[in-house]
Amino acid sequence: MWFKVGGTSLSAPIWGAIIASADQLRATAGKPHLASDGPDGDTAHTDVYALGSSYLRDITAGSNGRCGAECTAGPGYDTVTGLGSPTAGVDGALAAMK
């Protein structure tokens, strides 16, 4: 039996795995872990947002419910897809930062 999965039920474990992979690469290179909170602030959040379109594919069409613009994807940041879908190499790009 197949069924659709999406939203935070899918994205949270995907991003958890991406950050874990990036942190392993960073540790191998002798760099500190990406941090969710620390003396330099929220480096994981800042670094993900800094990736831009090189490693985040903007989702520009589609909707998630019947709540109008709030649930409709469009160019750039939107509530439905955030900055977009991670692409191959996103963990390496995060590992290379700072």
WOCORZI-V850516 format. One record per residue. N is the residue number from 1. RES is the residue in one small letter. PSI is psi as a letter, one per 40 degrees, with the letter a starting at -180 (none if undefined). NEAR is the number of other C-alpha atoms within 10 Angstrom. D_LAST is the distance of its C-alpha to the last C-alpha in Angstrom with 2 decimals. Layout:
BEGIN
[[N RES PSI NEAR D_LAST] [N RES PSI NEAR D_LAST]]
END
This chain:
BEGIN
[[1 m h 2 44.46] [2 w i 4 41.47] [3 f i 4 39.95] [4 k i 4 37.15] [5 v h 9 34.06] [6 g a 9 31.47] [7 g a 10 29.76] [8 t d 10 27.79] [9 s d 9 29.88] [10 l d 10 28.11] [11 s d 15 24.70] [12 a d 12 23.79] [13 p d 11 24.22] [14 i d 13 22.52] [15 w d 14 19.30] [16 g d 11 19.71] [17 a d 13 19.92] [18 i d 18 16.93] [19 i d 22 14.67] [20 a d 15 16.53] [21 s d 17 16.08] [22 a d 23 12.30] [23 d d 21 12.33] [24 q d 18 14.83] [25 l d 18 12.88] [26 r d 21 9.89] [27 a d 13 12.78] [28 t d 11 14.38] [29 a e 11 11.55] [30 g f 9 11.60] [31 k i 15 8.31] [32 p i 13 9.15] [33 h i 17 10.46] [34 l h 22 9.52] [35 a i 17 11.94] [36 s d 12 14.80] [37 d h 11 15.66] [38 g a 9 14.67] [39 p d 7 14.46] [40 d e 8 11.44] [41 g a 11 13.21] [42 d g 13 12.99] [43 t d 18 9.34] [44 a d 16 10.91] [45 h d 13 13.24] [46 t d 13 11.06] [47 d d 17 8.79] [48 v d 19 12.20] [49 y d 13 13.82] [50 a e 14 11.43] [51 l d 16 12.40] [52 g a 14 15.81] [53 s e 15 18.72] [54 s d 13 17.05] [55 y e 20 16.56] [56 l h 19 18.74] [57 r h 15 22.42] [58 d h 20 24.20] [59 i h 18 27.39] [60 t e 16 29.98] [61 a i 10 33.23] [62 g i 12 34.73] [63 s i 16 35.56] [64 n g 16 35.43] [65 g a 10 38.69] [66 r f 9 41.14] [67 c f 9 39.42] [68 g b 9 39.11] [69 a d 13 36.04] [70 e d 13 34.17] [71 c e 16 34.47] [72 t h 18 34.12] [73 a i 21 31.11] [74 g i 18 30.57] [75 p i 12 28.19] [76 g a 15 24.81] [77 y h 14 23.99] [78 d i 18 27.04] [79 t d 13 28.09] [80 v d 20 29.12] [81 t e 24 26.06] [82 g b 15 23.22] [83 l e 20 20.84] [84 g a 20 22.50] [85 s h 13 22.51] [86 p i 20 19.58] [87 t i 12 20.19] [88 a h 10 19.91] [89 g e 13 16.54] [90 v d 19 14.68] [91 d d 23 13.59] [92 g d 18 12.31] [93 a d 15 10.40] [94 l d 23 8.75] [95 a d 24 8.29] [96 a e 13 6.67] [97 m i 15 3.80] [98 k none 10 0.00]]
END
